[in-house]
Amino acid sequence: MIWKSILTTLLLLTAYTLFIRYSGTAISRTAQTTAQRNIVKAEEFLYEDSNHYDTLIVGSSMSERLHSERLAPNCYNLSFSGLSSLDGLYLIQASGHAPKVLFVEINTIARQSPSSLDLTKVADPTSRTLKQWLPFLRQKYQPIGVVKALLRDWQHGSSDIVAPESASRLDTAMQQKMVHQLHGTMSLPLSVVATDSSFKKAYAFLNRLKRQGTTVILFEMPIDARLENLLAPRTIRTYANRYFPAPRYQHIVLPADSFRTSDGIHLLYDESLHYTNYLHAQYQKLAHTASKPI
C-alpha cells in the first residue's frame, strides 16, 4: 500500500513536471501575496531570466512600478517590494551574470527594515540545483497559484496589466495622512554607521560589476514634492555622490516636474509611465554622449 502511494506520487510529480516543462512560458504572475511575489521574481531571475536580459533595474517597490519595456530594449525589473537595491544586487552576483546596463535606485539603499525575503535561501547552491531539475519546488509553480493564474489569463488575457489598486486610484485622505507620517520620519537624521555600511555594500557590488564591463546608472525615484528635500533624502543623495562619483558612475537627476503619488512615495500608474519615459529619454542622452568620439 505504501509503495503504491509512493509510486502514485512519483507519477503525479513527473506528470506535473512535464506540464511545467511544456507549458512554462504560458504560466505567469502566479504569486498570491507580496512576499511570494518577491520569491517568484527572484527564482524567475535565477532560473529563467538572468542570461536573457542586457539591462536590469534594481530597487524597491518604488521602482517596481517602472515599466521596463519602455525604459530600454531587453530590460528586466529586478525591484522588490519592501526591499532595496542591495537585494537585487545580491541576486545579480549570485546569478553570475553581469548585465550591460544596470539602473540602480538610490532611495532605499540605506533601508534598515527587516527583509521579508531570505535571499541566502533562494540563492543557496543546493536549493538552486534541486529547483532547476524539480521546478515544482519553486514558488511560481505552486498548484493553487498556477490554476488561478491560468483562469485569470483565460478570462482576461495574458497581457492584462495587473497593478495594485492604490496605483490607479487616489485616496486623498489616506495620501495626506501618509505624507504627514513620512514627513516626520524623513526629517530625522539617518544612522551614520548603518547608512555608511549599506553604501559600502552597494559599492562592493557595483565596483565588481563595473570591472566586468557593466554601465552603472544611478537614479532617484520621485516622491511627493513635500518630502523630496527633507533631511533623509538629501543625505542619501550626498552618500550616492560620494560613493559613486561621476563620470565613473552615471547619474540621472530628478526632473523639475512634480509627481503624484498614492501614499507619498509610490507613483500612481500614469505617473510611473511619465517617469519611465523621462528615464528613457535621459538614458538615450547618456548613451549618445558616451558614443561620441573623444
N, C-alpha and C positions, 0 to 999 in steps of 0.2 A: 504493500500500500504506500509506504514511504517512497519507494523507488518510482512508483507510478506518479506520485505528486511531484517529485524532483524532475522526472522526465517531462511531464506536462509543463512545468515552469520553464524548463530549458527551451522547449519548443515554442512557447509563447514569447519568451525573450528573444529567441532567434528570429521569429516572425516579425516582432516589433522592431528589431534592429534592421532587418531588411526593408521594412516600411520606411524607417528613418533614412536609410541609405538612398532609397529611390525617390523619396518624397521630401527630402530635407529642404530643398530650395523653396518649396511651397509652404513650409512651416515657418511662421514668423510671429513676433510680438505675442509670445505665449505667457509672459510673466503676469502674475496677478497682484503683486504687491511691489512697492518701491524697492525694497531690499532684494526681492527676487529679480526685478528688472536689472538691478546693478550686477547681480551674479550672472544672469543670462548674457548681458553685454560683455562682461569680462571673459566668459567662456567662449562666446562667439568670436571675440577678437583673437584669443589664443589658439583656438582650434580651426577657425574657418577664414578669418579676415586679415590676420596680421601681415601676410605677404602679398595681399592683393591691393593695398592702398598706398599711393605715393604721398598723400597728405593726411595728417592726423590733427585732431583738436583734442587737447586735454583740458579739463576744467571741472566745475561743479554743476549743480542743477541750473545755475545761471547760464552757463554755456551750453547746457543740454538743449536749450530751446533754439540754438542756432540751426540754420538749415544748411547742412554740409554740402548738399548737392548744388547749392547756389554759391557757396564760398569758393570752391575750386574743383576742377575735374578730379574724379577718383579720390574723393575725400571721405574720411570716416570720423564720426564724432565719438570720441572716447571720453566723454564727460559723464560724471556720476553724481546722481542726486545725493546730497548730504555729505559728499566727499570733496576732494580738491584735486588740483592738477598733479600733486605728488602721487596720487593713486594711479592715475593714468600713466605717469612716467615710470612707475614701478612695473606696470604691466608691459610697457614697451620694452623695458630692459629684460623682463622675463621671457618675452617672445623671441628675443634675439634679432628683431627686425628694426633697422634704422630707416625711418621714412625720409623722403627727400625734403619735405617741408613739414614743420611742426608748429602749430599755433598753440600758445600757452597762455591760459587765462591767469592773471596775477591776483585777482580779487581775493581768492581764498587760499592762497599758498600757505599762509600762516594759520589756517584754521586749526584749532586745538580740540574740537569736539570729538568724542569717541566715534570711531568708524563703525558703520553698520555692516561693513564688508571686510572679511578677513582675507585679504589678497594673498597672504602666505599659503593659505589652504588651497585657494583657487589655482595658484601658480606652482604648487608643490609638484615636483617631477613625477613622483609615483602616481599621484592623483591624475595628473595630465595624461600619463600613459594609459591608465585604465579608461579614462573618459574618451581618449582618442579612439580606442578599439571598441569600447562599450558605450556608445553615445546615449543609451537610455539612462545612464547615470547622471547626465547633465540636467541642470535645472530647466533648460529650454525644452526638453523632451518629456517633462512630467506629463503623464497621460491626460489629466484633467485640463491642464493648460493648453495642450495640443488640440483637444476636442473643442474647447471654447474658441480657440483662435481660428480653427478651420470653419466652424459655424459662422463666426463673425465675418471672415473673408468671403464665405459663400453668400451671405446676406448683403454685405456692403461693398465687397470688392477688396482685393489685397492692397490697392493703392490708397484706400481711405485713410486720411490722416487721423491718428489717434493722439489727441493732445489733452492735457489737464483742463478741466472746465475753467479753472482760475486763469488760464492763459487766454481765453477768448471772451470771458465775461467779467467786467469790472464791478467789484463790490466796493463802492466808495467809502462807506463807513469802516469796513474792515481794513481797507488800504490806509486810511488815516490813522487808525489805531496801530497798525504795524509800523508805519513810518515814525510815529511818536515813540514807540518802544525802541526801534532801531536807532533813533536819534540819540537816545540816552546811552545805548551800548557803544555806538560808534564814536561817541565823543570822548570815551575813556582811552587812556594810553594802552598800547599793546605791550605785552611782556617782551622785554628786550631779548632775554635768553631764548624764549620759545620762538620768537619771530626770526631771530638770527639762526637758530637751529634749522627751522623749516627752509629758509633760503639757502643755507649751506647744502641741505639735501637736494634741493632743486638744482643748485649749481653743479653738484656732482653728476646728476643725471644728464643735464643739458650739455655740460662740458664734454662728457663722453660721447654724446650724440654728435656734437659739433666736430669732434675728431673723426667721426665716421662719415662726415660729409653732409649732415642734416642742416638745413637752413632753419634757424630758430626765430620765430616771430612772436614777441610778447604783446598781448593786448589786454585791455581792461573792459569788462562788461559794464555798460552804462547802468546806473541806478537812479533812483529818484533824485531830482536836482537838489532837494533839501538835504541830501545825505552825502553828495559827491565830494564835498570839500571839508568834511569833518576830519577829526584827528586820525582816526584809524585808516581811512582810505589814503590820506596824504602820506601817512607813514609807510604804507605798502608801496606806494609809487616811489618813495625815496629809496627803499630797500631794493626795489626792482632795478632802478637806475644804477645803484651802487654795485650790485652783484652781476648785472647784465648790461654793461655799458655799450652804447653804440660807438662805432659801427659794427663791432664784432657780433652783437646781437641786435636784431632789428626790432623796432617798437612801432606799434600803431597807437597813436594818441586818441583820446576820446574826441568825438566830434563836438562842435558847439551846440548842436541840437539838443533839445530836451526830449527824454523818452518816457512814455507812460509805462508804469509797472502795475502788477496785480497786488503787490504787497510791499513795495519799496525797493525790492532788489531783483525781482523776476520780471522780465519784459512780457508784455502782452503779445499775443500771437502776431498781430500786424506789425508791432514794433520790432519783434525779433526778425521779421523779414526785412524791415528797413535797416536794422543794424547789420544784418548779414550782408546786404547789398553794399553797405558802407565798407565793411571789412574787405569784401571782394574788390572794390574799387581801389582801396589803399594797397591791397596785396598786388594788384596789377601794376600800380605805380612803382612799388618796391622792386618787383620783378623786372620792370622796364629799366629802372635805374641801374640795377645790378648787371643787366645785359649790355649796357653801354661800354664801349672800349675806353680804357684809361689813357 
